[in-house]
Amino acid sequence: MPSGIPRRSVLAGTAALTATTAPLLTAPAARAAAPVLPEGTSLDKVLVIGMDGLRHDRIAAAQAPHLKSLMANGTFGTSLLYANPMAATSSGPGWSTVSTGVWPDKHGVKDNSFTGKNYGAYPGFLARLAQVRPQLSTYAAVDWRPLHTQGTVTAGADATLVLDGDADGYTGHDATIATETESILRHQNPDVLFVYFGNTDIVGHNSGAASTSYLNAIDVQDGYVGRLLAAVRARPTYASERWTVLVTTDHGHTDPGGHGGSAIEERRAFILAQGPGIAAGARPIDTRLVDVAATVFRQLGIVPDPSWGLDGKPVQERSTDPFDALHSSLSGRVDETGIPAGVLGFTHTAPSGWSVINSAMGTGGMTEWRGWSFATDEFWSRSQRDQSRELNVRSRGVFAVADSDEWADKASSGTYDSTLVTPAYAVGGRSSVRLDFTTFYRQEGGQTAQILASWNGGTPVAVRSYTADVISQPQSLTLPVPSGASNVSFRFRYTGANNWYWVIDAVRVTAS
C-alpha cells in the first residue's frame, strides 16, 4: 500500500479524516479530495450496490435501463423477508442480513434500535474480509448513519464515506456518493466496494411505492448505477480484471408508502448479480437475501469456514432440492380467498420417487392444505398473515408443508393425518445413514410430528418426534444401518386438529 496512507480512513461530510486521529465531521466543510485507498491486490473485484426500500416489482414499470441490462445479462433472484417477531421489515435488520449473510435470529438486529446486535459473532462481509484477506482494498459509502455507527456495513473498510444527516438522510447524498465512488473507481484500485443509495426509501415513505415519484427515484438511482458501471469499464486495467456487480435492497414498501410490517409488499427483496460464473438471464427461485455475503466470498475465491455459520449461498449455486423441481407445475388458489388468483404456488403432486399417504386424512377442509402440500413462501404466507408463517426463512423455493390450521378453515370432519414419504435410498454395505433437512414446526395441543425410518420396506419405526417449536432451523439425524439393510426410506407424519403446521425442505440423505 502507498507509504503513509492509513489502512482505515473516513470521509465524513466532505472532509477526509484518519479515523483514529479525528472525529467524524457533523457539518459540511470545504470539499476535500476523496479518500485514498490502499492499492488493490486482486483481479477479482466486487461492487455491491444497496438501494434502500427498492421494491423489485416496480423496476419493470420504471425506465431503469441499467438495472434492466444487468437483469438481462445476469442473475435476478427475488424472495420475501421475515416479519415480526423475528424482525421488522426495517433497514436495521435488512442491511444486517445483507452484510452478515445470516438471518436476524443470528445477527440479533430486530429493528432500528440495533438492540441485541451480534456482529462480534457474525460480522459484516467487509469486516470478515479484513480478518481473512486484509490485503484487499475495501471501501464503503453510506448516508444512513447507523450503517456506520452501529458497525453494520462499513466496519472493516479501508476507507469510508459517511455523509451527515438525520436518520432518514438527505436526497442529495445519493449524487455525492455516486460522484465520489465514480472517482475512486476511475482513479484508484479498490477490490471490494459497498455503495448505498437511499432516496428510493425516502420517496417511498413520502409518496408511496405506487407513485410516479417512486418510479422517477428508481430512474435517478439507475443513472447512478450506470455511472458506476461506466467507471468500471473505463478502468485502464479493466480487461485483466474480473468484476462482479451485485444490486440488492433491505426491504420493500407498501403502495401508499411505508414498511416494517408483514405485508407481502414490505417483505419483497431481491439480489441482482452479474459477473464471472453468474448465468445471464437466470431467474432462480431459491435466492434469499442472506446470499449477498456468500456471493461476495465466492467471487473473491474465499471458502467460508463452517464456523462462520453463514445462512447464505452464492447466487450461482443452484438448489438440488427435489421439491424445487415442482415449481413449473404449481397451481393457483382453490379455496383460499386471501391469495391473489395470479399467484401460482401449490400442488399436491409429490416429486418423482416421493409420495404422500392420506389414507387416515379427514375429509373436507381447505383444498390447498388437504394433506402434505408443496408450496412457495409467497403462496403459503399469504394464506394467513401474522401467524409466524413469515418466519420460514431457511426454506427456499418450493417446500413441503402440513398445515392443519389452514386446512380447518373450511368445514371438515375427522383429523388431519398425513405422511410424506421419501424415496428409498441405498445403504447396503454402509455403517450409518444421515438425514439432513430444514424444518419449521409450531407445536400446539395434541398435534404430533414424527420422523419414521423404514428399512428394506419394512414397518416404519419412529426415530424422532417434535414436541416444541422449531423456528426454521437445519436438522440432522444419524442412524446406524441394521445388519442386512440395503435401503431406507423416511416418513414425516403429522397429525393435528386445527393446530399449527410443519414445514420440511432441503431433504438430503447420505450413507457412510
VMD Tcl script that draws the C-alpha trace (Angstrom):
set ca {
  {0.00 0.00 0.00}
  {1.22 3.59 -0.60}
  {3.61 4.92 2.02}
  {1.95 6.99 4.71}
  {-1.63 6.01 3.81}
  {-3.62 4.73 6.82}
  {-5.46 1.43 6.37}
  {-8.61 2.87 7.88}
  {-9.84 6.31 6.85}
  {-13.21 8.02 6.88}
  {-14.60 10.75 4.67}
  {-17.40 12.30 6.72}
  {-19.45 15.11 5.29}
  {-16.89 16.38 2.79}
  {-13.50 16.10 4.51}
  {-11.05 13.21 4.55}
  {-10.01 12.21 8.06}
  {-7.99 9.50 9.72}
  {-10.46 7.58 11.85}
  {-8.04 7.10 14.75}
  {-6.96 10.74 14.99}
  {-10.05 12.83 14.26}
  {-13.80 12.51 14.87}
  {-16.42 12.41 12.16}
  {-17.46 15.86 11.00}
  {-21.03 16.75 11.86}
  {-21.37 19.63 9.44}
  {-20.30 20.13 5.81}
  {-16.85 21.60 5.19}
  {-14.98 22.70 2.10}
  {-14.81 19.78 -0.29}
  {-11.56 17.88 0.03}
  {-10.03 15.13 -2.04}
  {-11.65 11.71 -1.98}
  {-10.11 9.25 0.49}
  {-7.02 7.47 -0.76}
  {-7.36 3.71 -0.61}
  {-4.57 1.19 -0.29}
  {-3.56 -0.23 -3.64}
  {-5.74 -3.18 -4.60}
  {-4.23 -6.66 -4.74}
  {-6.90 -8.72 -6.51}
  {-8.02 -9.10 -10.10}
  {-11.30 -10.45 -8.71}
  {-13.30 -7.39 -7.70}
  {-16.81 -6.88 -6.31}
  {-19.10 -3.85 -6.30}
  {-22.17 -4.18 -4.05}
  {-24.85 -1.52 -4.57}
  {-27.53 -1.24 -1.91}
  {-30.76 0.56 -2.79}
  {-32.84 1.23 0.28}
  {-36.52 0.33 0.10}
  {-36.43 -0.63 -3.58}
  {-39.41 -2.84 -4.35}
  {-38.22 -5.03 -7.17}
  {-41.61 -5.42 -8.88}
  {-41.61 -1.67 -9.60}
  {-38.40 -1.81 -11.61}
  {-40.33 -3.13 -14.62}
  {-42.58 -0.05 -14.62}
  {-39.60 2.32 -14.45}
  {-37.25 3.08 -17.33}
  {-34.16 1.82 -15.43}
  {-32.09 0.82 -18.49}
  {-29.01 -0.10 -16.48}
  {-30.82 -2.29 -13.97}
  {-32.70 -3.98 -16.80}
  {-29.43 -4.56 -18.67}
  {-27.97 -6.16 -15.56}
  {-31.05 -8.39 -15.36}
  {-30.70 -9.44 -18.99}
  {-27.01 -10.19 -18.59}
  {-27.03 -11.52 -15.05}
  {-28.99 -13.44 -12.47}
  {-32.07 -11.89 -10.82}
  {-33.49 -13.70 -7.81}
  {-36.43 -12.45 -5.74}
  {-37.72 -13.58 -2.37}
  {-39.54 -12.47 0.76}
  {-38.23 -11.31 4.11}
  {-39.18 -12.32 7.63}
  {-41.56 -10.23 9.72}
  {-42.08 -9.80 13.45}
  {-41.46 -11.46 15.86}
  {-38.20 -12.42 14.13}
  {-37.57 -8.84 12.99}
  {-39.35 -5.87 11.49}
  {-39.09 -5.22 7.77}
  {-36.88 -2.24 8.55}
  {-33.43 -1.07 7.47}
  {-31.52 -2.20 10.56}
  {-32.44 -5.88 10.20}
  {-32.40 -5.72 6.40}
  {-28.90 -4.33 5.93}
  {-27.63 -6.51 8.78}
  {-28.92 -9.54 6.88}
  {-27.30 -8.36 3.65}
  {-23.98 -7.61 5.29}
  {-23.60 -10.58 7.66}
  {-25.11 -13.30 5.47}
  {-27.20 -14.63 8.36}
  {-30.81 -14.18 9.46}
  {-31.91 -11.93 12.36}
  {-32.12 -14.86 14.77}
  {-28.31 -14.93 14.49}
  {-27.19 -11.34 13.88}
  {-29.60 -10.16 16.56}
  {-30.90 -6.95 14.94}
  {-34.69 -6.90 15.17}
  {-35.38 -3.21 14.48}
  {-33.66 0.12 14.01}
  {-32.62 0.33 17.65}
  {-29.95 -2.33 16.94}
  {-30.51 -3.66 20.44}
  {-29.07 -7.16 20.69}
  {-26.78 -6.88 17.66}
  {-24.32 -9.75 17.46}
  {-21.76 -8.54 14.94}
  {-18.96 -9.96 17.05}
  {-20.07 -13.48 16.16}
  {-21.49 -12.53 12.76}
  {-19.54 -9.59 11.29}
  {-20.40 -7.90 8.02}
  {-18.62 -9.08 4.89}
  {-16.21 -6.12 4.86}
  {-15.24 -6.84 8.47}
  {-14.84 -10.52 7.62}
  {-12.63 -9.67 4.65}
  {-10.45 -7.52 6.91}
  {-9.92 -10.64 9.02}
  {-9.26 -13.23 6.33}
  {-7.95 -11.16 3.39}
  {-6.56 -7.93 4.92}
  {-4.53 -7.16 1.81}
  {-7.74 -6.37 -0.12}
  {-8.54 -2.70 -0.69}
  {-12.09 -2.04 0.56}
  {-14.40 0.98 0.50}
  {-17.89 1.84 1.74}
  {-20.11 4.85 1.12}
  {-23.32 5.39 3.12}
  {-25.58 8.18 4.30}
  {-27.84 6.32 6.73}
  {-25.51 6.75 9.65}
  {-26.35 3.57 11.61}
  {-24.77 1.60 8.78}
  {-21.53 3.14 10.04}
  {-22.05 3.99 13.69}
  {-23.55 0.60 14.54}
  {-20.88 -1.32 12.65}
  {-23.42 -2.78 10.26}
  {-21.77 -2.38 6.86}
  {-18.71 -0.14 6.99}
  {-16.80 -1.96 9.74}
  {-13.54 -3.26 8.31}
  {-13.46 -0.95 5.28}
  {-10.12 0.72 4.50}
  {-11.93 3.94 3.65}
  {-15.49 5.03 4.33}
  {-17.60 7.92 3.06}
  {-20.26 8.74 5.67}
  {-22.49 11.69 4.83}
  {-24.02 13.79 7.56}
  {-27.73 13.97 8.14}
  {-30.59 12.72 10.24}
  {-31.70 9.12 10.41}
  {-33.51 9.41 7.08}
  {-30.64 11.01 5.21}
  {-30.86 13.77 2.60}
  {-31.89 13.35 -1.00}
  {-28.72 14.99 -2.32}
  {-26.48 12.40 -0.73}
  {-27.01 9.80 -3.44}
  {-25.47 12.14 -6.01}
  {-22.45 12.79 -3.79}
  {-21.96 9.09 -3.13}
  {-22.17 8.36 -6.86}
  {-19.65 11.10 -7.71}
  {-17.10 10.10 -5.08}
  {-17.38 6.40 -5.85}
  {-17.13 7.03 -9.58}
  {-13.87 8.91 -8.96}
  {-12.46 6.09 -6.84}
  {-13.36 3.50 -9.48}
  {-11.74 5.53 -12.24}
  {-8.62 6.75 -10.49}
  {-7.82 4.25 -7.72}
  {-7.65 0.48 -7.43}
  {-10.27 -0.82 -4.96}
  {-11.06 -4.52 -4.68}
  {-14.41 -4.57 -2.86}
  {-16.93 -1.72 -2.53}
  {-20.29 -1.26 -0.81}
  {-22.24 1.75 -2.08}
  {-25.57 2.83 -0.59}
  {-28.32 4.84 -2.31}
  {-31.22 5.81 -0.06}
  {-33.61 8.08 -1.93}
  {-35.93 5.29 -3.10}
  {-36.78 4.71 0.55}
  {-37.35 8.40 1.24}
  {-39.63 8.77 -1.77}
  {-41.39 5.53 -0.84}
  {-42.23 6.98 2.56}
  {-43.28 10.35 1.18}
  {-45.19 9.30 -1.93}
  {-45.69 5.54 -1.85}
  {-44.29 2.74 -3.99}
  {-47.22 3.02 -6.42}
  {-46.41 6.65 -7.25}
  {-44.75 8.16 -10.30}
  {-42.31 9.83 -7.92}
  {-41.11 6.42 -6.80}
  {-40.53 5.32 -10.39}
  {-38.64 8.55 -11.02}
  {-36.46 7.87 -7.97}
  {-35.66 4.41 -9.35}
  {-34.66 6.00 -12.65}
  {-32.36 8.51 -10.94}
  {-30.64 5.77 -8.95}
  {-30.43 3.69 -12.11}
  {-28.48 6.58 -13.63}
  {-26.01 6.41 -10.76}
  {-25.64 2.69 -11.35}
  {-24.88 3.45 -14.99}
  {-22.18 5.91 -13.99}
  {-20.52 3.38 -11.72}
  {-20.65 0.68 -14.39}
  {-19.14 3.08 -16.92}
  {-16.37 3.93 -14.45}
  {-15.59 0.23 -14.03}
  {-15.41 -0.28 -17.79}
  {-13.21 2.81 -18.21}
  {-10.52 1.48 -15.89}
  {-7.20 1.10 -17.73}
  {-6.80 -2.39 -16.22}
  {-10.41 -3.45 -16.84}
  {-9.51 -6.04 -19.50}
  {-7.48 -8.05 -17.00}
  {-9.94 -7.68 -14.10}
  {-12.90 -9.88 -13.19}
  {-15.70 -7.66 -11.88}
  {-18.87 -8.80 -10.13}
  {-21.70 -6.31 -9.57}
  {-24.43 -7.03 -7.02}
  {-27.53 -4.88 -6.51}
  {-29.84 -5.50 -3.58}
  {-32.24 -3.92 -1.10}
  {-33.12 -4.15 2.58}
  {-36.95 -4.30 2.36}
  {-39.89 -3.28 0.21}
  {-42.65 -0.67 0.55}
  {-46.42 -0.64 0.54}
  {-48.22 1.07 -2.32}
  {-49.23 4.04 -0.08}
  {-45.74 4.08 1.43}
  {-44.16 2.55 4.50}
  {-42.65 -0.67 5.75}
  {-41.89 -2.51 8.95}
  {-44.90 -4.82 8.91}
  {-45.80 -8.18 7.41}
  {-47.46 -7.27 4.11}
  {-46.01 -9.01 1.07}
  {-45.04 -5.65 -0.45}
  {-42.98 -4.79 2.64}
  {-41.25 -8.17 2.59}
  {-40.10 -8.06 -1.04}
  {-36.34 -8.40 -1.50}
  {-34.03 -9.24 -4.39}
  {-30.46 -9.87 -5.48}
  {-29.32 -8.87 -8.96}
  {-25.88 -10.18 -9.87}
  {-23.61 -10.05 -12.90}
  {-20.08 -11.38 -13.04}
  {-17.85 -14.39 -13.72}
  {-19.69 -17.68 -13.36}
  {-23.07 -15.98 -12.93}
  {-25.60 -17.02 -15.57}
  {-27.12 -14.45 -17.91}
  {-30.90 -14.14 -17.77}
  {-31.30 -16.60 -14.88}
  {-34.34 -16.23 -12.60}
  {-33.65 -18.62 -9.69}
  {-36.45 -19.45 -7.27}
  {-34.12 -20.30 -4.39}
  {-32.41 -16.93 -3.81}
  {-32.54 -15.36 -0.33}
  {-31.25 -12.02 0.97}
  {-28.56 -13.78 3.02}
  {-26.91 -14.81 -0.26}
  {-25.19 -11.45 -0.86}
  {-22.28 -12.05 1.53}
  {-21.80 -15.64 0.37}
  {-21.66 -14.43 -3.24}
  {-19.03 -11.81 -2.37}
  {-16.86 -14.51 -0.83}
  {-17.32 -16.89 -3.77}
  {-16.39 -14.24 -6.32}
  {-13.19 -13.49 -4.38}
  {-12.26 -17.17 -4.19}
  {-12.84 -17.34 -0.43}
  {-14.30 -20.54 1.01}
  {-16.29 -19.65 4.16}
  {-15.31 -21.53 7.28}
  {-18.25 -23.54 8.69}
  {-17.66 -21.75 11.98}
  {-18.88 -18.54 10.36}
  {-22.37 -20.02 10.40}
  {-23.48 -18.40 7.16}
  {-27.09 -18.95 6.15}
  {-26.49 -17.84 2.58}
  {-25.10 -19.49 -0.52}
  {-23.69 -17.97 -3.74}
  {-26.39 -16.85 -6.17}
  {-25.00 -19.07 -8.93}
  {-25.23 -22.18 -6.76}
  {-28.50 -23.88 -7.61}
  {-30.51 -25.94 -5.17}
  {-30.71 -29.71 -5.67}
  {-33.84 -29.89 -3.51}
  {-36.33 -32.23 -5.22}
  {-39.26 -30.02 -4.21}
  {-37.96 -27.15 -6.36}
  {-38.48 -29.31 -9.45}
  {-42.22 -28.84 -8.89}
  {-42.10 -25.09 -9.49}
  {-43.26 -25.15 -13.09}
  {-46.33 -27.26 -12.18}
  {-47.63 -25.13 -9.29}
  {-51.28 -24.06 -9.36}
  {-53.28 -21.10 -8.13}
  {-55.72 -20.92 -5.25}
  {-58.80 -23.12 -4.91}
  {-60.46 -22.32 -1.58}
  {-58.14 -19.64 -0.22}
  {-59.59 -16.16 -0.70}
  {-56.67 -14.06 0.58}
  {-54.24 -15.25 -2.08}
  {-54.46 -13.38 -5.40}
  {-55.66 -15.56 -8.26}
  {-52.48 -14.90 -10.25}
  {-50.16 -16.30 -7.59}
  {-49.22 -19.84 -8.60}
  {-47.84 -21.54 -5.53}
  {-49.08 -25.00 -4.57}
  {-49.51 -28.59 -5.70}
  {-50.37 -31.92 -4.11}
  {-48.29 -33.84 -6.65}
  {-45.13 -35.12 -4.98}
  {-41.73 -35.10 -6.73}
  {-40.59 -38.19 -8.58}
  {-39.93 -41.02 -6.13}
  {-41.80 -39.31 -3.29}
  {-45.37 -39.97 -2.14}
  {-48.00 -38.71 0.29}
  {-50.17 -41.09 2.32}
  {-53.56 -39.60 3.15}
  {-55.48 -42.80 3.98}
  {-56.14 -41.57 7.53}
  {-56.79 -37.97 6.49}
  {-60.07 -36.32 7.43}
  {-62.47 -35.13 4.74}
  {-63.33 -31.65 3.55}
  {-61.30 -28.68 4.68}
  {-59.31 -26.25 2.55}
  {-58.30 -27.96 -0.66}
  {-54.86 -26.37 -0.77}
  {-53.85 -27.88 2.58}
  {-55.58 -31.26 2.48}
  {-52.60 -33.41 3.44}
  {-48.97 -32.56 2.76}
  {-48.75 -29.86 0.10}
  {-45.84 -28.37 -1.80}
  {-45.87 -24.58 -1.80}
  {-43.88 -21.37 -2.12}
  {-43.22 -18.82 0.59}
  {-45.45 -16.22 -1.02}
  {-48.39 -18.57 -1.51}
  {-48.24 -20.14 1.95}
  {-47.58 -16.97 3.95}
  {-50.37 -15.15 2.11}
  {-52.83 -17.76 3.37}
  {-52.85 -16.06 6.78}
  {-50.66 -13.16 7.92}
  {-49.13 -12.76 11.36}
  {-49.26 -16.39 12.43}
  {-45.47 -16.74 12.10}
  {-45.54 -18.23 8.59}
  {-43.34 -15.25 7.68}
  {-40.55 -16.82 9.77}
  {-39.96 -19.69 7.34}
  {-36.73 -18.03 6.24}
  {-34.50 -21.06 5.78}
  {-36.79 -22.75 3.28}
  {-36.04 -21.92 -0.34}
  {-38.12 -22.13 -3.48}
  {-40.73 -24.88 -3.04}
  {-41.09 -26.71 0.29}
  {-43.41 -29.33 1.80}
  {-45.95 -28.12 4.35}
  {-48.58 -29.83 6.50}
  {-50.90 -27.13 7.84}
  {-53.82 -28.34 9.97}
  {-54.64 -24.77 10.96}
  {-55.40 -23.59 7.43}
  {-56.99 -26.92 6.45}
  {-59.56 -26.48 9.22}
  {-60.61 -23.03 7.96}
  {-63.27 -24.74 5.84}
  {-65.80 -27.28 7.08}
  {-64.15 -30.65 7.65}
  {-64.59 -33.89 9.54}
  {-62.02 -36.09 11.20}
  {-58.49 -35.07 11.96}
  {-55.50 -34.04 9.91}
  {-53.30 -37.10 9.44}
  {-50.86 -37.09 6.54}
  {-47.48 -38.72 5.87}
  {-44.79 -37.56 3.46}
  {-42.61 -40.44 2.21}
  {-39.14 -40.14 0.71}
  {-37.71 -42.43 -1.96}
  {-35.71 -45.48 -0.82}
  {-32.01 -44.68 -0.50}
  {-29.31 -47.35 -0.88}
  {-27.42 -48.10 2.33}
  {-26.05 -51.59 1.64}
  {-22.55 -52.09 2.99}
  {-22.65 -48.81 4.93}
  {-22.49 -48.37 8.69}
  {-24.62 -45.25 9.11}
  {-27.07 -43.04 7.26}
  {-27.62 -39.35 7.83}
  {-30.81 -37.41 7.16}
  {-30.42 -33.63 6.77}
  {-33.30 -31.24 6.25}
  {-34.66 -27.85 7.22}
  {-37.74 -27.68 9.39}
  {-40.20 -25.13 10.74}
  {-42.56 -26.55 13.32}
  {-45.08 -24.96 15.68}
  {-46.47 -27.07 18.50}
  {-49.99 -26.78 19.90}
  {-52.30 -29.08 21.79}
  {-52.38 -32.72 20.83}
  {-50.76 -32.49 17.41}
  {-47.88 -34.83 16.63}
  {-44.88 -34.69 14.32}
  {-42.80 -37.82 13.81}
  {-39.97 -38.94 11.58}
  {-40.02 -42.67 10.89}
  {-37.49 -44.92 9.15}
  {-38.37 -47.96 7.07}
  {-35.55 -50.44 6.34}
  {-35.95 -52.62 3.24}
  {-39.61 -51.55 3.03}
  {-40.40 -52.91 6.49}
  {-42.56 -51.48 9.26}
  {-41.71 -47.80 9.82}
  {-40.10 -47.08 13.21}
  {-40.22 -43.67 14.86}
  {-36.73 -42.16 15.11}
  {-37.57 -38.59 16.11}
  {-40.55 -36.66 17.44}
  {-41.15 -32.91 17.75}
  {-42.99 -31.59 20.81}
  {-41.81 -27.96 20.88}
  {-41.43 -25.14 18.38}
  {-38.51 -25.27 15.96}
  {-38.40 -21.97 14.09}
  {-36.87 -22.60 10.67}
  {-33.70 -24.46 11.55}
  {-31.43 -27.03 9.89}
  {-31.79 -30.50 11.33}
  {-29.63 -33.62 11.24}
  {-30.34 -37.21 12.22}
  {-27.80 -40.05 12.02}
  {-28.85 -43.69 12.35}
  {-26.85 -46.94 12.40}
  {-27.62 -49.18 9.43}
  {-29.07 -52.50 10.69}
  {-27.41 -55.69 9.58}
  {-28.79 -56.82 6.24}
  {-30.41 -53.46 5.36}
  {-29.96 -52.50 1.72}
  {-32.15 -49.39 1.64}
  {-34.04 -46.96 3.85}
  {-36.89 -44.54 3.32}
  {-38.04 -41.85 5.72}
  {-41.54 -40.70 6.59}
  {-42.71 -37.38 8.01}
  {-46.06 -37.95 9.71}
  {-48.08 -35.00 11.01}
  {-51.41 -35.17 12.84}
  {-53.50 -32.34 14.20}
  {-56.93 -30.87 14.71}
  {-56.94 -27.18 13.83}
  {-53.50 -26.84 15.42}
  {-50.42 -25.39 13.69}
  {-48.10 -26.66 10.97}
  {-44.90 -28.44 9.95}
  {-42.59 -27.44 7.10}
  {-39.91 -29.69 5.57}
  {-37.34 -28.61 2.98}
  {-33.87 -29.37 1.61}
  {-34.03 -33.08 2.40}
  {-30.73 -34.85 1.84}
  {-29.80 -38.46 2.70}
  {-26.18 -39.67 2.74}
  {-24.80 -43.06 3.77}
  {-21.29 -43.67 5.02}
}
mol new
graphics top color blue
foreach p $ca { graphics top sphere $p radius 0.5 }
foreach p [lrange $ca 0 end-1] q [lrange $ca 1 end] { graphics top cylinder $p $q radius 0.2 }
display resetview
